[in-house]
């Protein structure tokens, strides 16, 4: 078996996931993703399987791979929006992912971003680093209302943590998990997003990128539906927001801040419009990049591949 590994988190983090992969005896090549379509096309047919991150597995890539040796795709991570699942199904290439393993680390990252912004940690770190003792006045999050858009594994974990911190929690999802809501009665489930847009002080996005969710936070929402100039937090996918609308909303005080772990183009381009914008905090897609989470995801990705091959 010849396997291509492109997840940088997998490669950069030592642990039992690496030992498990080494023990399989595969012929292993590594590249540092995310890998674009034009980079994959010349090489993908050389591999029986891939353990990938957010690489561009378009229909063209999958067809080219299938004409060669490609028969298995194991996704490190949860999101499958960069893989053409319809094309994979037509070709008979099974695709697996790693759900339910990164909710602790990502939910903690959401709160880390929120605390950083509300307590001005990023500003005061840079200020004291330069020898200044300028002091900003921060905000408490206790008593604030957080609107969680997407009550999957990460959304649920964030809801539990937010309740514990004394926040009022609203949540929306297309599926109402009544068992979760029954055991977490402090979480108020709402039937529509407009209620979150109207009442939330903080809005945290936890939905996949699809044709329907692309630019779900755009000018219409920002200028017509938001009522409390909220902080928007995005640890899901950069394409969920219209970046230019975000900037316009910040300038016109319709949004207090935009805190994101994801961008529409990753790694960040020199031309990224959000770079350096006041009241924007960007982290380089590291929400799930903890030793614990990487080991869990990496081990699941390898085990998924082992099961596919069996």
C-alpha positions, 0 to 999 in steps of 0.5 A: 500500500502506498499512502499519501499523508497531507495533514500538517497537524498529524505530522507536526504532533507526536503521539500514538497516531504516528506510531499506529501509522508507522506500524502498518508498514505502508509506503508513506509519502508526506506533503504539507497541505492544504494541497490544491487541485493543480498540485494533486492532479500530477501525483494522485494516481500514484497512491492507493490511499490518502490521509488528507486534511483540507485538500482539494479533492475535486471531481477532476482529482478523483477521476485522475486518482481512480484511473491510477491507484487511488481507492481510499480516502481517510479525512483527518478532521470532520469537514468534508466540504473540500471533497466532492462526495458525489464524484467519490460515490460514483467512482466507488471511492469510500470517504471517512472522517473523524466526527466527535473528537475535536469538540473539546479543543474547538469549544475551548478555542471559541472561549479563548478568542472571546476572553482574549477580545473582551479582556483586551489580552491581544492589545495589552500583550503587544503593549507591554511587550513594547514597554508600555503600561497602557491599560484598557477597560474590558468586559465580562462575559457573565450574563451575556447571551451567546447564540450558537448556530449549529448544535452538533458536537462542538456546539453542544460542548460550547453550550455546556461551557457557556452555561457554566460560565454564567452566559445565557445560551440560545441555540439553533440547528436544523435538527432538534436534539431533544435528548440533549435539550432535556438534560441541558435545560439551560440551553434555549433552543430557537426555531429560527436564526432571526431570534439569535440575530436579534437577541445575541451579544455573541454569535458563534458559527458551527455549521458546515460550508455548503451552497446554502450556508455560504455567506450566511453572514452577509450584508442583509443579516448584518445591516437588517437583522442584527440588533445588538452589535454582537461579536461574531466568532467563526471556527468552522469555515471562512466562506460562512461569512462575507468578509467585505460585509464584515469589515463594513459592519465593523466600521459602521458599528453593527458588529463589535468584533469578528474573531475567526480561526478560519479564512476563505483562503488558507493559508492566508493570502497577502491580499487577505482583506481581514488582515490588520482590520481593527477589532478582528482577531485571526488565528491560523486554523488551530482550534483543534490543534491540541496534543490531545485532539490531534492524537484522537483525530489522527488515531481515528483517521488511521483506524478508519483507513485500516478498516477501509482496506480490510 
